[in-house]
């Protein structure tokens, strides 16, 4: 890991699902199961994965555009039921915790910007043992969801870091659009919800294809 004096980015902000937490398949399955239970058209895998990272309301609206607004809460309830039934089976990607330890030791500030609810993020931060690892976190139900710049603007303001010193890391186009809208650099991971060919169109600094590759990139260029 580079010495803290030579680091490029003072603040590194991670998306959660599909970037640090290996939850993409289960989120997509929960969306599909909720739609099926309500008798709505079931989105295919690509469509279900596309909405990961959005705030829950936006995600369900996008996944099931034919659903009347008055039934959104019902769909959200069914999604949460199916997701929570499987959440205990989800784990951090292998090597993610060690990568965060490296970054912390090198003097970076670490944060999370996620479409998860506050209660959902707090729950997984506690169970993963990472609650104290991040200096700040921002969730989809606390302001404007991705790709609105609110999450990053809030985190940078809270931690006193300029946009030029901030890096956003995520697995979706929503994360990269968030970075672009907030005027910060974006780094894409190609092992999550969105395919690399979709990510490359938003011109991230790089696309990495494993946590090991992400860790190496951050050690040399972060």
VOGU-3710 file (C-alpha; in Angstrom, 3 decimals, decimal comma):
1> xxxxxxxxxx> 0,000/0,000/0,000  1,253/3,448/-0,845  2,309/5,693/2,009  -0,449/8,045/3,159  1,562/11,080/2,035  1,518/9,854/-1,568  -2,135/8,874/-1,744  -4,176/10,405/-4,541  -7,584/10,253/-2,876  -8,187/11,299/0,698
11> xxxxxxxxxx> -11,774/9,962/0,727  -12,779/6,635/-0,824  -16,512/5,992/-1,001  -17,814/2,491/-1,638  -21,159/1,317/-2,866  -22,277/-1,632/-0,726  -24,315/-4,263/-2,611  -22,348/-5,844/-5,442  -19,180/-3,927/-4,548  -18,304/-5,022/-1,008
21> xxxxxxxxxx> -21,253/-7,325/-0,269  -21,898/-10,350/-2,498  -25,652/-9,758/-2,608  -26,499/-9,120/-6,263  -28,030/-12,515/-7,035  -30,161/-12,550/-3,892  -31,454/-8,999/-4,434  -32,437/-9,850/-8,003  -34,129/-13,055/-6,846  -36,049/-11,184/-4,138
31> xxxxxxxxxx> -37,315/-8,649/-6,699  -38,430/-11,445/-8,997  -40,113/-13,395/-6,190  -41,971/-10,303/-4,993  -43,289/-9,626/-8,502  -44,368/-13,230/-8,929  -46,148/-13,244/-5,590  -48,169/-10,171/-6,580  -49,021/-11,613/-9,985  -46,975/-8,981/-11,829
41> xxxxxxxxxx> -44,669/-9,574/-14,811  -41,404/-10,992/-13,482  -38,370/-9,054/-14,747  -35,593/-11,118/-16,260  -32,212/-11,308/-14,552  -30,760/-8,343/-16,463  -33,714/-6,086/-15,643  -33,742/-7,135/-11,976  -30,005/-6,538/-11,643  -30,187/-3,184/-13,412
51> xxxxxxxxxx> -32,173/-1,540/-10,597  -29,752/-2,590/-7,850  -28,239/0,507/-6,288  -31,246/2,731/-6,772  -33,416/3,720/-3,842  -36,049/1,052/-3,204  -38,989/3,074/-4,561  -37,161/3,971/-7,779  -35,890/0,413/-8,146  -39,295/-1,212/-7,875
61> xxxxxxxxxx> -40,875/1,396/-10,148  -38,251/0,687/-12,787  -38,443/-3,091/-12,400  -42,253/-3,190/-12,614  -43,335/-0,090/-14,576  -46,899/-1,428/-15,001  -47,555/-1,603/-11,255  -49,973/1,103/-10,041  -48,484/3,580/-7,609  -50,908/2,556/-4,853
71> xxxxxxxxxx> -49,363/-0,964/-4,906  -45,717/0,121/-4,598  -45,748/-0,250/-0,823  -47,150/-3,764/-1,184  -44,375/-4,726/-3,589  -41,753/-3,190/-1,296  -43,074/-5,238/1,615  -42,897/-8,449/-0,388  -39,376/-7,621/-1,593  -38,156/-7,059/1,958
81> xxxxxxxxxx> -39,719/-10,344/3,088  -37,937/-12,334/0,389  -34,635/-10,479/0,820  -34,531/-10,812/4,603  -35,248/-14,523/4,346  -31,926/-14,889/2,518  -29,800/-12,092/3,972  -28,007/-14,336/6,450  -26,596/-16,284/3,483  -24,824/-13,191/2,103
91> xxxxxxxxxx> -21,207/-12,395/2,918  -18,570/-9,846/2,066  -16,623/-10,605/-1,076  -13,452/-12,524/-0,261  -10,649/-10,090/0,484  -12,893/-7,055/1,001  -12,243/-6,715/4,719  -8,487/-6,967/4,245  -8,653/-4,317/1,517  -10,494/-1,951/3,847
101> xxxxxxxxxx> -7,892/-2,604/6,547  -5,139/-1,652/4,077  -6,869/1,572/3,094  -7,509/2,537/6,696  -3,890/1,866/7,607  -2,759/4,051/4,703  -4,717/6,985/6,107  -7,676/7,119/3,736  -11,089/8,154/4,982  -13,636/5,480/4,071
111> xxxxxxxxxx> -17,353/5,937/3,507  -20,387/4,158/2,041  -22,992/5,514/-0,387  -25,751/2,959/-0,893  -29,306/2,574/-2,070  -29,999/0,442/1,015  -32,192/1,824/3,753  -30,549/3,108/6,917  -31,901/0,199/8,931  -30,693/-2,264/6,298
121> xxxxxxxxxx> -27,177/-0,850/6,137  -26,824/-0,574/9,904  -27,900/-4,208/10,241  -25,285/-5,549/7,805  -22,543/-3,257/9,096  -23,137/-4,688/12,551  -23,266/-8,327/11,465  -20,178/-7,924/9,260  -18,211/-6,237/12,040  -17,512/-3,186/9,877
131> xxxxxxxxxx> -19,632/-0,611/11,707  -16,545/1,226/12,976  -14,559/0,950/9,752  -16,320/3,809/7,915  -16,102/7,471/8,867  -19,538/8,194/7,413  -22,327/6,487/5,495  -25,285/7,718/3,443  -28,363/5,691/2,497  -31,055/5,820/-0,133
141> xxxxxxxxxx> -33,791/6,821/2,307  -31,891/9,777/3,797  -31,970/12,159/0,859  -32,020/11,944/-2,909  -31,082/8,459/-4,206  -28,520/7,690/-6,892  -27,666/9,072/-9,373  -28,515/12,435/-7,753  -25,250/13,849/-6,290  -26,770/14,271/-2,812
151> xxxxxxxxxx> -25,075/11,231/-1,271  -21,559/12,241/-2,232  -22,120/15,944/-1,573  -23,331/15,070/1,925  -20,378/12,779/2,641  -17,800/15,249/1,349  -19,340/18,082/3,347  -19,525/16,006/6,521  -15,916/14,857/6,246  -14,492/18,133/4,911
161> xxxxxxxxxx> -13,088/16,660/1,695  -13,008/18,313/-1,747  -14,395/16,586/-4,831  -10,915/16,410/-6,370  -9,779/14,311/-3,396  -12,702/11,870/-3,520  -13,120/8,538/-5,323  -16,436/6,696/-5,762  -16,273/2,921/-6,301  -19,275/0,934/-7,480
171> xxxxxxxxxx> -20,617/-1,864/-9,626  -23,428/-0,045/-11,452  -23,958/2,775/-13,894  -25,950/4,473/-11,107  -22,742/4,670/-9,038  -20,725/6,109/-11,909  -23,453/8,614/-12,746  -23,503/9,604/-9,067  -19,761/10,217/-9,231  -20,042/12,242/-12,431
181> xxxxxxxxxx> -22,937/14,331/-11,089  -20,974/15,116/-7,913  -17,805/15,986/-9,842  -15,687/13,184/-8,387  -13,655/10,385/-9,952  -15,349/7,032/-10,456  -13,891/3,528/-10,418  -15,970/0,578/-11,617  -16,004/-3,019/-10,476  -17,073/-5,473/-13,142
191> xxxxxxxxxx> -18,048/-8,357/-10,849  -21,365/-6,912/-9,615  -24,792/-6,016/-10,959  -23,986/-4,272/-14,261  -21,996/-5,669/-17,151  -18,585/-4,126/-17,918  -19,749/-2,991/-21,360  -22,377/-0,787/-19,691  -19,880/0,575/-17,171  -17,244/1,500/-19,734
201> xxxxxxxxxx> -19,603/3,944/-21,451  -19,379/6,200/-18,388  -15,578/6,430/-18,653  -14,473/5,339/-15,164  -10,800/5,599/-14,258  -10,677/1,816/-14,661  -12,803/-1,313/-14,475  -11,507/-4,023/-12,161  -12,820/-7,561/-12,190  -12,144/-8,887/-8,695
211> xxxxxxxxxx> -11,569/-7,605/-5,184  -7,928/-8,650/-5,532  -7,613/-6,457/-8,634  -9,407/-3,607/-6,868  -7,070/-3,902/-3,899  -4,024/-3,791/-6,168  -5,371/-0,795/-8,110  -6,004/1,160/-4,930  -2,582/0,243/-3,532  -0,807/1,677/-6,579
221> xx> -3,140/4,449/-7,755  -5,460/5,313/-4,883
//
